[in-house]
């Protein structure tokens, strides 16, 4: 009896997935555990393994198709078996073995590619191979950091970042321009950002905070933690800590503006804007107000890493997962910007780079003091200008008077 391959359901909110790459063709023999295809939800990417061995009798969806979850995607069986009755939407008595052994890039299955030059086997994950081909990277020269020396997508990203030799090997097409179809992630981000600006009344207030005390506190905290072999605490971790304390005093900023009501949260589910190779993601750290600084730092790092690896839970990247979001562009040297609200959240804080500014130190003496820019965008439908300004000022005061 034939075995149906179904589209897995990744999270309660995921209704469809897009097939991005097929690694097997119709009529090809497959073994249980072979990678059949890659697919992505609105935020994460996965590879799907074959649930059984046999012949890939039929493929019902092609690359780029949007497939409902739990829908029949393909059929595996013995040569000559009929498949017409197994097409999506038709009743069948097919044996359905859940193809749920999907893995994100954090632990990708092995694809072995034969190098024509050396006849040696190059162990590379499908996602890394796809990324290398798109960027024109010769992955046969890369040393993999995955299990058993397997090349993973992080190795390709590192090669693009640090290796001028590999950078120069990117193929040039000679054409005036190159067109690529929008990825599912880019479509989602574009739609969300456009809807946010179109459907809300957004204003941005800018303010700066003296970070002399914050920088001094970080030095002391890092020394204490290094003595205990604990993880590093970043300035962003400390700013997020201050934001949480300010939200506890101004709960109106910790809210969602819905069609006919405002939902004010008694907990802080902190969103963090994360730049990934696949696009912008905003994972949430649930109950961030209950964590100490070390715990908060660990959770922020964990969700950011999961986003970059493609293993983040879909439930944590819904727009409703966070009650307030922080977007930090300080590392990029941005001095001021206007962050866009992740609706239905009522506000978002943009964190800017630190700039030394001249300050009157008294007695006709001037000195340079490090200031961090803060940009608060808020939905004027949910918050008035006065409370928004007081909330931003509270963040500034929490930073300037940081205590831990």
C-alpha positions as CSV (number, residue, x, y, z in Angstrom):
1,X,0.0,0.0,0.0
2,X,1.3,3.5,-0.9
3,X,2.4,6.0,1.7
4,X,1.3,9.6,1.5
5,X,3.7,12.4,2.3
6,X,1.8,15.3,4.0
7,X,2.7,18.9,4.7
8,X,3.5,19.0,8.5
9,X,1.8,21.6,10.7
10,X,4.4,23.8,12.3
11,X,2.6,25.6,15.1
12,X,-1.0,26.3,15.8
13,X,-1.2,29.5,13.8
14,X,0.5,28.1,10.6
15,X,-2.1,27.3,7.9
16,X,0.0,27.1,4.8
17,X,3.7,26.4,3.9
18,X,5.6,27.2,0.7
19,X,7.7,24.5,-1.0
20,X,11.1,26.0,-1.8
21,X,13.1,23.1,-3.2
22,X,12.6,19.5,-4.3
23,X,15.6,17.2,-3.9
24,X,13.9,14.1,-5.5
25,X,12.1,13.7,-8.7
26,X,9.0,11.7,-9.7
27,X,9.9,8.1,-10.5
28,X,13.1,8.2,-8.4
29,X,13.8,5.6,-5.7
30,X,13.9,7.0,-2.2
31,X,14.9,5.6,1.2
32,X,13.2,6.3,4.5
33,X,15.0,9.4,5.9
34,X,16.0,10.8,2.6
35,X,15.4,14.6,2.2
36,X,12.4,15.0,-0.1
37,X,12.0,18.8,-0.1
38,X,12.5,22.0,1.8
39,X,9.6,24.3,2.8
40,X,9.1,27.4,4.8
41,X,6.4,29.0,6.9
42,X,6.1,32.8,7.2
43,X,9.3,32.9,9.3
44,X,11.1,29.6,9.6
45,X,12.6,27.0,7.1
46,X,12.6,23.2,7.4
47,X,13.6,20.1,5.5
48,X,11.2,17.1,5.2
49,X,12.4,13.5,5.3
50,X,10.8,10.6,3.5
51,X,8.6,8.6,5.9
52,X,9.1,5.4,3.9
53,X,11.2,3.8,1.2
54,X,10.0,3.1,-2.3
55,X,9.4,4.9,-5.6
56,X,8.3,8.5,-5.6
57,X,5.2,7.8,-7.6
58,X,3.7,11.3,-7.8
59,X,4.3,14.9,-6.7
60,X,1.2,17.0,-6.3
61,X,2.9,20.4,-5.7
62,X,5.9,22.0,-7.2
63,X,8.5,24.5,-6.0
64,X,7.0,27.8,-5.1
65,X,3.5,26.4,-4.5
66,X,1.7,27.4,-1.3
67,X,0.4,24.2,0.3
68,X,-2.2,23.9,3.2
69,X,-0.9,22.1,6.2
70,X,-1.8,18.4,6.5
71,X,-2.4,18.3,2.7
72,X,-1.1,15.5,0.5
73,X,2.1,16.6,-1.1
74,X,3.4,13.3,-2.7
75,X,3.0,9.6,-2.8
76,X,5.6,6.9,-2.2
77,X,5.0,3.2,-3.1
78,X,5.8,0.3,-5.4
79,X,6.3,0.8,-9.1
80,X,3.0,0.6,-11.0
81,X,0.7,1.6,-8.2
82,X,-2.0,4.0,-9.1
83,X,-2.0,7.5,-7.5
84,X,-5.0,9.3,-9.0
85,X,-7.2,8.6,-6.0
86,X,-4.6,10.2,-3.7
87,X,-4.7,13.7,-5.2
88,X,-5.5,16.5,-2.7
89,X,-9.2,16.8,-2.0
90,X,-10.0,13.2,-2.8
91,X,-10.9,10.4,-0.4
92,X,-8.6,7.5,-0.3
93,X,-7.6,4.5,1.8
94,X,-3.9,5.3,1.5
95,X,-1.7,4.5,4.5
96,X,-0.7,7.8,6.0
97,X,2.6,7.7,7.9
98,X,3.2,11.1,9.5
99,X,6.3,12.6,7.9
100,X,6.9,14.6,11.0
101,X,10.6,14.0,11.2
102,X,11.3,17.6,10.1
103,X,14.4,19.4,11.2
104,X,15.4,23.0,11.2
105,X,18.8,24.1,10.2
106,X,20.1,23.7,13.7
107,X,20.5,19.9,13.0
108,X,20.1,19.5,9.2
109,X,20.1,16.1,7.5
110,X,23.0,15.2,5.3
111,X,23.1,15.7,1.6
112,X,26.3,14.2,0.1
113,X,27.5,16.0,-3.0
114,X,30.2,14.5,-5.2
115,X,33.0,16.8,-6.2
116,X,34.0,16.1,-9.8
117,X,37.5,17.5,-9.3
118,X,38.5,15.3,-6.3
119,X,35.8,12.6,-6.3
120,X,35.5,13.2,-2.5
121,X,32.2,13.5,-0.7
122,X,31.3,17.0,0.4
123,X,28.8,16.9,3.4
124,X,26.5,19.9,3.1
125,X,22.9,20.5,4.2
126,X,20.3,21.3,1.5
127,X,19.8,24.8,2.8
128,X,23.5,25.6,2.9
129,X,23.9,24.2,-0.6
130,X,21.1,26.3,-1.9
131,X,22.5,29.4,-0.3
132,X,26.0,28.7,-1.7
133,X,24.6,28.3,-5.2
134,X,22.5,31.5,-4.9
135,X,25.6,33.5,-3.8
136,X,28.0,31.8,-6.2
137,X,30.1,30.4,-3.4
138,X,32.4,27.4,-4.1
139,X,31.4,25.4,-1.0
140,X,33.9,22.6,-1.7
141,X,36.6,24.8,-0.2
142,X,34.7,25.5,3.0
143,X,35.3,23.6,6.2
144,X,32.0,22.7,7.8
145,X,31.2,23.3,11.5
146,X,28.2,21.0,11.7
147,X,28.2,17.4,12.9
148,X,30.9,15.2,11.2
149,X,32.2,18.3,9.4
150,X,29.0,19.0,7.6
151,X,28.7,22.4,6.0
152,X,25.7,24.3,7.3
153,X,24.2,27.7,6.4
154,X,26.1,29.5,9.1
155,X,29.4,28.4,7.4
156,X,28.2,30.0,4.1
157,X,27.2,33.2,5.9
158,X,30.6,33.3,7.6
159,X,32.4,32.8,4.3
160,X,30.5,35.7,2.7
161,X,31.3,37.9,5.7
162,X,35.0,37.3,6.4
163,X,36.6,35.8,3.2
164,X,37.5,38.4,0.5
165,X,38.6,35.4,-1.7
166,X,35.1,33.9,-1.6
167,X,33.5,37.3,-1.9
168,X,35.4,37.9,-5.2
169,X,34.3,34.5,-6.4
170,X,30.6,35.5,-6.5
171,X,29.5,35.0,-10.1
172,X,28.7,38.1,-12.2
173,X,26.0,37.7,-14.7
174,X,26.9,40.6,-16.8
175,X,23.3,41.6,-17.0
176,X,22.0,45.1,-16.2
177,X,19.9,43.8,-13.3
178,X,18.8,40.5,-11.7
179,X,15.3,39.7,-10.7
180,X,14.3,37.3,-8.0
181,X,10.9,36.3,-6.8
182,X,10.0,37.5,-3.4
183,X,10.5,35.0,-0.6
184,X,7.6,34.2,1.6
185,X,9.3,36.0,4.5
186,X,9.8,39.2,2.5
187,X,6.1,39.1,1.4
188,X,5.0,38.8,5.0
189,X,7.3,41.6,6.2
190,X,6.3,43.9,3.3
191,X,2.6,43.3,3.9
192,X,3.0,43.8,7.7
193,X,5.0,47.0,7.4
194,X,2.7,48.5,4.8
195,X,-0.4,47.6,6.9
196,X,1.2,49.0,10.0
197,X,1.7,52.5,8.5
198,X,-1.6,52.4,6.6
199,X,-3.8,51.3,9.5
200,X,-2.4,53.2,12.5
201,X,-1.6,56.8,13.6
202,X,2.1,56.6,14.2
203,X,4.3,59.3,15.7
204,X,7.9,59.1,16.9
205,X,9.5,61.0,19.8
206,X,13.3,61.2,20.1
207,X,15.3,61.5,23.3
208,X,18.8,60.9,24.4
209,X,20.1,59.2,27.6
210,X,23.4,59.8,29.4
211,X,25.0,56.3,29.5
212,X,28.1,57.0,31.6
213,X,26.6,55.1,34.5
214,X,25.3,52.3,32.2
215,X,28.7,51.8,30.7
216,X,30.4,51.7,34.1
217,X,27.8,49.3,35.4
218,X,28.3,47.0,32.4
219,X,32.1,46.9,33.1
220,X,31.4,45.9,36.8
221,X,28.8,43.3,35.8
222,X,31.0,41.8,33.2
223,X,33.8,41.4,35.7
224,X,31.5,39.7,38.2
225,X,30.1,37.4,35.7
226,X,33.4,36.4,34.2
227,X,34.6,35.4,37.6
228,X,31.6,33.0,37.7
229,X,32.0,31.9,34.1
230,X,28.6,33.2,33.1
231,X,27.6,34.7,29.7
232,X,28.4,38.2,28.6
233,X,25.8,40.9,29.3
234,X,25.4,43.4,26.4
235,X,24.2,47.0,26.4
236,X,21.1,45.9,24.6
237,X,20.3,43.4,27.4
238,X,20.6,46.3,29.9
239,X,18.5,48.6,27.9
240,X,15.8,46.0,27.6
241,X,16.0,45.6,31.4
242,X,15.3,49.3,31.7
243,X,12.5,49.2,29.2
244,X,10.8,46.4,31.2
245,X,11.0,48.5,34.4
246,X,9.5,51.5,32.6
247,X,6.7,49.4,31.1
248,X,5.8,48.3,34.7
249,X,5.2,52.0,35.5
250,X,3.5,52.9,32.2
251,X,1.3,49.8,31.3
252,X,-0.6,51.8,28.6
253,X,2.5,51.3,26.5
254,X,2.4,47.6,27.1
255,X,-0.7,47.1,25.2
256,X,-2.4,46.0,22.0
257,X,-4.8,48.3,20.1
258,X,-7.6,46.1,18.8
259,X,-10.7,47.0,16.7
260,X,-13.0,48.0,19.5
261,X,-10.8,47.7,22.7
262,X,-7.3,48.2,24.1
263,X,-5.8,45.1,25.7
264,X,-3.3,46.2,28.5
265,X,-1.0,43.4,29.6
266,X,-0.1,42.6,33.2
267,X,3.0,40.8,32.0
268,X,5.8,41.9,29.8
269,X,6.2,39.7,26.7
270,X,9.2,41.5,25.2
271,X,9.7,41.4,21.4
272,X,13.2,41.8,19.9
273,X,13.8,42.8,16.3
274,X,16.3,40.3,14.8
275,X,18.0,40.7,11.4
276,X,18.5,37.2,9.8
277,X,19.6,36.0,6.4
278,X,15.9,35.3,5.6
279,X,14.6,38.7,6.7
280,X,13.4,40.6,9.8
281,X,12.0,38.5,12.6
282,X,10.5,39.6,15.9
283,X,10.6,36.8,18.5
284,X,9.0,37.3,21.9
285,X,10.5,36.6,25.3
286,X,7.5,35.6,27.4
287,X,7.2,36.9,31.0
288,X,10.4,38.9,30.7
289,X,9.4,41.0,33.8
290,X,10.0,37.9,36.0
291,X,13.7,37.5,34.9
292,X,16.8,38.8,36.4
293,X,19.4,40.4,34.1
294,X,21.3,37.2,33.5
295,X,18.2,35.3,32.7
296,X,16.9,38.0,30.4
297,X,20.2,38.1,28.6
298,X,20.2,34.4,28.1
299,X,16.6,34.4,26.7
300,X,17.3,37.3,24.3
301,X,20.3,35.5,22.9
302,X,18.4,32.2,22.7
303,X,15.5,33.5,20.7
304,X,17.8,35.6,18.4
305,X,20.0,32.5,17.7
306,X,16.9,30.4,17.0
307,X,15.7,33.0,14.5
308,X,19.0,33.0,12.6
309,X,19.1,29.2,12.5
310,X,15.5,28.9,11.4
311,X,14.5,26.9,14.5
312,X,12.3,29.5,16.3
313,X,8.9,28.3,17.4
314,X,6.2,29.8,15.1
315,X,4.2,30.7,18.2
316,X,6.9,33.1,19.3
317,X,7.0,35.2,16.1
318,X,3.4,36.0,15.7
319,X,2.7,39.7,15.9
320,X,0.5,39.1,19.0
321,X,3.2,37.1,20.8
322,X,4.9,40.3,22.2
323,X,3.3,43.1,24.1
324,X,6.1,45.6,23.3
325,X,9.1,45.5,21.0
326,X,12.7,46.8,21.1
327,X,14.6,47.4,17.8
328,X,18.4,48.1,18.3
329,X,20.3,49.6,15.4
330,X,23.1,51.0,17.6
331,X,25.7,48.5,16.3
332,X,25.1,49.8,12.8
333,X,26.0,53.4,13.8
334,X,22.4,54.7,13.3
335,X,22.0,58.0,15.2
336,X,18.2,58.3,14.8
337,X,15.5,56.4,13.1
338,X,11.7,55.8,13.0
339,X,10.9,52.2,13.9
340,X,7.6,50.9,12.6
341,X,5.1,49.4,15.1
342,X,4.4,45.7,14.9
343,X,0.6,45.8,15.1
344,X,-1.4,45.3,17.1
345,X,1.2,46.5,19.6
346,X,0.8,50.1,20.7
347,X,4.5,51.1,20.6
348,X,8.0,50.2,19.7
349,X,11.4,51.5,21.0
350,X,14.3,52.2,18.6
351,X,17.7,52.1,20.3
352,X,20.4,54.1,18.5
353,X,24.2,54.3,18.6
354,X,26.2,56.1,21.4
355,X,27.5,59.5,20.5
356,X,29.9,61.7,22.5
357,X,28.3,65.2,22.9
358,X,29.7,68.4,24.5
359,X,28.1,69.2,27.8
360,X,28.4,72.1,30.2
361,X,30.2,70.6,33.2
362,X,30.0,73.8,35.2
363,X,32.5,76.6,36.0
364,X,32.6,77.4,32.3
365,X,34.0,74.0,31.5
366,X,32.8,71.7,28.8
367,X,33.4,68.0,28.4
368,X,32.2,65.2,26.1
369,X,29.6,62.8,27.5
370,X,28.3,59.6,25.8
371,X,24.6,59.7,24.9
372,X,22.4,57.0,23.5
373,X,19.6,57.9,21.2
374,X,16.1,56.6,21.9
375,X,13.3,56.7,19.4
376,X,9.8,55.8,20.6
377,X,7.1,55.2,17.9
378,X,3.6,55.0,19.3
379,X,0.1,54.5,18.0
380,X,-1.7,57.8,18.8
381,X,-5.0,55.9,18.7
382,X,-3.9,54.0,21.8
383,X,-1.6,56.5,23.6
384,X,-1.6,60.3,23.7
385,X,1.5,62.4,23.3
386,X,1.9,63.3,27.0
387,X,1.9,59.8,28.4
388,X,4.1,58.6,25.5
389,X,6.7,61.3,26.4
390,X,6.6,60.5,30.1
391,X,7.1,56.8,29.2
392,X,10.1,57.6,27.0
393,X,11.5,59.9,29.8
394,X,11.1,57.0,32.3
395,X,13.2,54.8,30.0
396,X,15.8,57.5,29.9
397,X,15.9,57.8,33.7
398,X,16.1,54.1,34.1
399,X,19.1,54.0,31.9
400,X,20.8,57.0,33.5
401,X,20.1,55.7,37.0
402,X,20.7,52.0,36.2
403,X,20.9,49.8,39.3
404,X,21.2,46.1,39.4
